[in-house]
Structures are given as C-alpha cells and as structure tokens.
C-alpha cells in the first residue's frame, strides 16, 4: 500500500490511516536488479501508440480522467487536463514548485486556487482545473495548448503540446472510449486484512473499494452495487460468498454505459495495487493481479455449468474482488 492518490480519497470516504512505502525509491532500486524481478508499471495503448506510467502516475492519471467522466465532460477535457498535469508535475502530486505552486497542476494558493492543503489534494485540484476549463468558451474545439493556457496562464504555454499525444492515449483509455486499452503489472500481494464483514456485508478492504467507486463515479448514479451474499449466477467459490466482491452495474446495456463501464474497470486496475484488488471483470474480459497481470486483459470464459452466462460474462456490470 502506498500514500500517493489515497491521501485525497481518504478524506472523502473515511478510510483509516495506511502504512506507506514511496514508489520512486523502490523503482530506482529495481532498475538495478535482475530482470527476473518484474517491474510494476502501467500501460495504455491506443491506435498503435503506447504510454508507460509508474503506478503512482497511473493512479493520478486515472483519477483525473474519472473526475471528467463523473462531471459529464467530454474526453477532450481529460486530454487537456492530463497534458497539463504531465507538463506541470509529470503526473506526480508534488509538494514543491515555482514560487507557491503545488500539486498535480502546480496551482498557486496566492492566485486563488485554494489553500496549500487543497491544491495538494488530487481530487480537489482536478475539480478546480475542470471548474476553470468549463468557463473557457469553446474549449472542446480549441488546440490543447490553447485550452490549457487559458486555464493555467503559464510562462511556457507551448510546452503543453509536448504531452498532447500521450494525453490523448491516456484520456481515450481511462474515460472508457478505448476498451481494455489500459492495464497494469501488479506483482505484490498485499498483506492480510481483517476478514470480518462490515455493515455493508463486505470485508473492510472490499468496502473501501465500494465507497471509492461511489465517490468517484456516483453521479449520475451507477445503478447499484451487489455486495456480499449470494445472487443468481455466482459461481461456486465466488468472492461474493466471502464478502470480498462488489458488482457495479451500468444498466441498461448500451454504447454509452459500455464506455462508462470501461472507465470504471480501467480506473480500478489503475488503483489495484493501492486498494488490494485481485480481479476486475467486465464485458467478457478479465484482468488479474499477480503472475497474470503482465498478460493484461484476457478473454473471460466461465465454465458452462456456472450459471447464467449473460450474468457471468459481466456485460451489464463491473465485477471487482479484493484479496483476503
């Protein structure tokens, strides 16, 4: 578990304090270790272009994209925001910058962006950026550089263009417009967590996932969760029976909801290391942490005897389960 993005979401969903280890120090060490040790990283591939991120960058990129989806903004808005954050902070939530600039977007408290604590909260910072972008008339058709500059008023306005191509790839994948296009290698299994069920019928780890998805994608409503317990079509041995699984419905099945489902599914993969996620299933595809994570999204083929295949193929809901 790492601090990174969770610092912003903890205050929103009431999660307790977690022990953390800095990623960049570990990443630097792994660069000098035998290639037998897989290096955790995330990739997005769209139209033949691949973008590679560290887990920390991926968490922040996914959060920026998720907020645009929740606000009902076009993927273009996410592209502009991601290109801006790339230029300003390399997609790291940094606590330093030029003069009093801080955070993902290097927003300055002295210029009215918020308090020091607020602009270093990725959720607040991304919403503040989108608030300002929404006021830019015609941003949807502007050049990315121009739109970003209208918000940021940077002394290096042309620099945003350097990151436009990568931002487009990430925005397309993480807003769900490109299906199963974003994946992460997550090799470490988290330490054991309490298995006693909470009032929601879920383990504490699964309930954190439920609340986070509700926070990040809850408006407009998802259509409901199916936590814990037994419901039609669950396979024997399903994590639902142990309170370790959540189903996030995107009904009715439609092109629009399919996009939303992929945005949720790929957000969960981006946060899998931090949240202790073991599997994400949607639209007849599965991503798994651990030894299979380097295979990305795989075809999902539940046994014929497992129940209603329409349910098991997960066409109308994102299934996520966590480690014990």
C-alpha positions in Angstrom: 0.0 0.0 0.0 1.3 3.5 -0.8 0.3 7.0 0.1 0.0 8.7 -3.3 -3.6 9.2 -4.5 -5.2 7.7 -1.4 -4.4 10.8 0.6 -7.1 12.7 -1.4 -9.7 10.0 -1.3 -9.2 9.1 2.3 -10.8 12.4 3.3 -13.8 11.7 1.1 -14.6 8.1 2.0 -13.4 7.9 5.6 -10.7 5.3 5.2 -8.2 4.9 8.0 -4.5 5.6 8.0 -2.4 3.2 6.0 1.3 2.3 6.1 3.1 3.5 3.0 6.3 3.0 1.1 7.5 5.5 -1.5 7.4 4.2 -5.1 10.2 6.1 -6.7 12.8 4.8 -4.3 11.8 1.2 -4.9 11.5 1.8 -8.6 15.1 3.2 -8.7 16.3 0.1 -6.9 14.5 -2.3 -9.2 16.2 -0.7 -12.2 19.5 -2.2 -10.9 18.1 -5.6 -10.0 18.0 -8.7 -12.2 15.2 -8.7 -14.9 13.8 -11.8 -13.2 12.1 -9.3 -10.9 9.1 -7.9 -12.8 8.8 -4.1 -12.6 5.4 -2.9 -11.7 4.1 -0.4 -14.3 1.0 0.5 -16.2 0.5 0.9 -20.0 -2.2 2.4 -22.2 -2.2 1.5 -25.9 -4.5 3.2 -28.4 -4.1 3.3 -32.2 -0.6 1.8 -32.0 0.8 4.3 -29.5 1.8 3.1 -26.0 2.2 5.2 -23.0 4.0 3.7 -19.9 3.5 5.1 -16.4 4.6 4.3 -12.9 1.9 3.1 -10.6 1.9 6.5 -8.9 1.4 8.3 -12.2 -1.3 5.8 -13.3 -3.3 6.4 -10.1 -3.2 10.2 -10.7 -4.0 9.9 -14.4 -6.9 7.6 -13.7 -8.3 9.9 -11.0 -8.1 12.9 -13.4 -9.9 11.0 -16.1 -12.5 9.6 -13.7 -13.4 13.1 -12.5 -14.1 14.2 -16.0 -16.4 11.2 -16.5 -18.2 11.9 -13.3 -18.7 15.5 -14.3 -20.1 14.5 -17.7 -17.3 16.3 -19.5 -16.0 15.0 -22.9 -12.8 13.0 -23.3 -11.3 16.2 -24.7 -11.4 17.7 -21.3 -9.5 14.8 -19.8 -6.9 15.1 -22.6 -6.4 18.8 -21.8 -6.2 18.1 -18.0 -3.7 15.2 -18.5 -1.5 17.2 -20.9 -1.4 20.0 -18.3 -0.6 17.7 -15.4 2.1 16.0 -17.5 3.8 19.3 -18.1 3.3 20.7 -14.6 4.2 17.7 -12.4 4.9 14.7 -14.6 1.6 13.3 -13.1 3.1 13.3 -9.5 1.4 15.1 -6.7 4.5 17.1 -5.7 4.8 19.4 -2.7 7.0 22.0 -4.3 7.2 24.2 -7.4 7.8 27.7 -8.7 7.0 30.2 -6.0 4.0 28.8 -4.2 2.9 26.3 -6.9 1.9 22.9 -5.6 0.3 19.6 -6.6 -0.6 17.9 -9.8 -1.4 21.1 -11.7 1.0 23.4 -9.9 -1.8 25.6 -8.7 -0.9 28.6 -6.6 -2.7 29.4 -3.4 -1.8 33.0 -3.8 -3.6 33.1 -7.1 -6.9 31.9 -5.6 -6.7 28.2 -6.4 -7.3 27.2 -2.8 -5.3 26.5 0.3 -2.0 24.7 0.3 -3.7 21.5 1.6 -6.5 21.8 -1.0 -4.3 22.1 -4.1 -2.2 19.1 -2.9 -5.4 17.1 -2.8 -5.7 15.5 -6.3 -9.5 15.3 -6.2 -9.8 19.0 -5.2 -7.1 20.0 -7.7 -8.6 18.2 -10.6 -12.0 19.6 -9.9 -10.6 23.1 -9.6 -8.9 22.6 -13.0 -12.2 21.4 -14.6 -14.1 24.3 -13.0 -11.8 26.7 -14.7 -11.8 24.8 -18.0 -15.6 24.7 -18.1 -15.6 28.5 -18.1 -13.4 28.6 -21.3 -15.8 29.1 -24.1 -15.2 26.6 -26.9 -12.5 24.6 -25.2 -13.9 21.5 -26.8 -12.6 22.6 -30.2 -9.5 24.5 -29.2 -6.0 23.3 -29.6 -4.9 21.5 -26.4 -2.2 24.0 -25.8 -4.5 27.0 -26.1 -7.2 25.5 -23.8 -4.6 24.6 -21.2 -3.1 28.0 -21.3 -6.5 29.7 -20.9 -6.6 27.9 -17.5 -3.0 27.9 -16.4 -1.6 31.2 -17.7 1.8 29.6 -17.9 5.0 31.3 -19.0 5.7 28.2 -21.1 2.4 27.8 -22.9 3.8 25.8 -25.9 5.1 23.1 -23.6 1.7 21.6 -23.2 1.8 20.4 -26.8 4.8 18.1 -26.0 2.4 15.9 -24.0 -0.7 16.0 -26.2 -0.2 12.7 -27.9 0.4 10.8 -24.7 -2.5 12.6 -23.0 -4.9 11.6 -25.9 -3.9 7.9 -25.4 -4.5 8.0 -21.6 -7.7 10.0 -22.0 -9.2 7.6 -24.5 -8.4 4.6 -22.4 -9.2 5.9 -19.0 -12.5 7.6 -20.0 -13.6 4.2 -21.4 -13.6 5.2 -25.0 -10.9 2.7 -25.8 -11.9 -0.7 -24.3 -9.4 -2.9 -22.4 -6.6 -0.5 -23.5 -5.2 0.2 -20.1 -3.5 -2.3 -17.9 -1.0 -2.6 -15.0 1.5 -5.1 -13.9 0.9 -5.6 -10.1 3.2 -8.3 -8.7 3.0 -7.8 -5.0 0.2 -9.4 -3.0 -1.0 -7.1 -0.1 -0.6 -8.1 3.5 -3.6 -9.8 5.0 -6.5 -7.5 6.1 -9.4 -8.1 8.6 -12.0 -10.5 7.1 -14.8 -9.7 9.5 -17.8 -8.3 7.5 -18.8 -4.6 7.9 -22.4 -3.4 8.0 -22.4 -3.4 4.1 -21.8 -7.2 4.1 -18.3 -6.7 2.8 -14.8 -7.1 4.2 -13.2 -3.8 5.1 -11.0 -3.9 2.1 -13.9 -4.5 -0.3 -16.0 -1.8 1.4 -13.2 0.7 0.8 -13.4 -0.2 -2.9 -17.2 0.2 -2.9 -17.1 3.6 -1.3 -14.3 4.8 -3.5 -16.1 3.9 -6.7 -19.3 5.5 -5.4 -17.3 8.6 -4.6 -15.5 8.8 -8.0 -18.4 7.7 -10.3 -21.5 8.0 -8.2 -23.0 11.0 -10.1 -25.0 10.2 -12.1 -26.0 7.0 -10.2 -24.3 3.8 -11.1 -27.4 1.7 -10.9 -26.4 0.0 -7.7 -24.0 -2.4 -6.0 -24.4 -6.0 -5.2 -22.1 -6.5 -2.2 -21.5 -9.8 -0.4 -24.1 -12.6 -0.1 -25.4 -14.8 -2.8 -27.1 -13.8 -6.0 -28.2 -15.5 -9.2 -25.4 -16.7 -11.3 -22.5 -16.6 -8.8 -20.1 -19.4 -9.3 -19.1 -21.8 -6.5 -16.1 -20.3 -4.7 -17.0 -16.8 -5.8 -15.6 -14.0 -3.7 -19.1 -12.8 -3.2 -19.7 -15.5 -0.7 -16.8 -14.2 1.4 -17.8 -10.5 1.2 -14.8 -9.7 -1.0 -16.5 -8.7 -4.2 -18.6 -5.8 -5.5 -20.6 -5.6 -8.6 -21.1 -2.1 -10.2 -24.0 -2.1 -12.5 -24.0 0.0 -15.7 -27.6 -0.7 -16.9 -29.2 -0.8 -19.4 -26.6 -2.3 -21.7 -25.9 0.5 -24.2 -23.0 2.0 -26.0 -22.9 4.9 -23.5 -23.0 2.6 -20.5 -20.3 0.3 -22.0 -18.0 3.3 -22.2 -18.8 4.2 -18.6 -18.2 0.6 -17.5 -14.8 0.5 -19.1 -13.9 3.8 -17.5 -14.7 2.2 -14.1 -13.0 -1.1 -14.9 -9.8 0.6 -16.0 -9.8 3.0 -13.1 -9.9 0.0 -10.7 -7.0 -1.6 -12.5 -5.0 1.7 -12.1 -5.8 1.7 -8.3 -5.4 -2.1 -7.9 -2.1 -2.0 -6.1 -3.2 0.6 -3.6 -6.6 -1.0 -3.0 -5.6 -4.6 -2.9 -7.7 -5.6 -5.9 -7.2 -9.2 -7.2 -9.5 -9.3 -10.2 -11.6 -6.9 -12.4 -14.1 -8.4 -14.9 -16.2 -6.5 -17.4 -17.6 -7.1 -20.9 -16.3 -10.7 -21.0 -12.8 -9.6 -20.2 -10.7 -10.2 -17.0 -7.7 -8.5 -15.5 -5.9 -10.3 -12.7 -3.2 -9.1 -10.3 -0.1 -11.2 -9.6 1.5 -13.6 -12.0 -1.1 -13.0 -14.7 -1.1 -9.2 -14.5 1.6 -8.9 -17.3 -1.0 -10.5 -19.7 -3.3 -7.5 -19.3 -7.0 -8.0 -20.2 -7.7 -11.6 -21.1 -10.8 -13.3 -22.5 -13.1 -14.4 -19.7 -14.5 -17.8 -20.1 -16.6 -19.0 -17.1 -17.5 -22.7 -17.0 -20.7 -23.6 -18.9 -22.1 -25.1 -15.6 -21.6 -22.0 -13.6 -25.0 -20.4 -14.2 -26.5 -17.7 -16.3 -23.7 -16.8 -18.8 -25.3 -13.4 -19.5 -24.6 -12.6 -15.9 -21.2 -14.3 -15.7 -20.0 -12.5 -18.8 -20.4 -9.3 -16.9 -22.0 -7.3 -19.8 -24.0 -5.1 -17.5 -21.7 -4.7 -14.5 -18.1 -4.4 -13.5 -17.1 -7.1 -11.0 -14.2 -6.4 -8.7 -12.9 -8.6 -6.0 -10.1 -8.0 -3.5 -7.5 -10.1 -1.7 -8.5 -11.6 1.6 
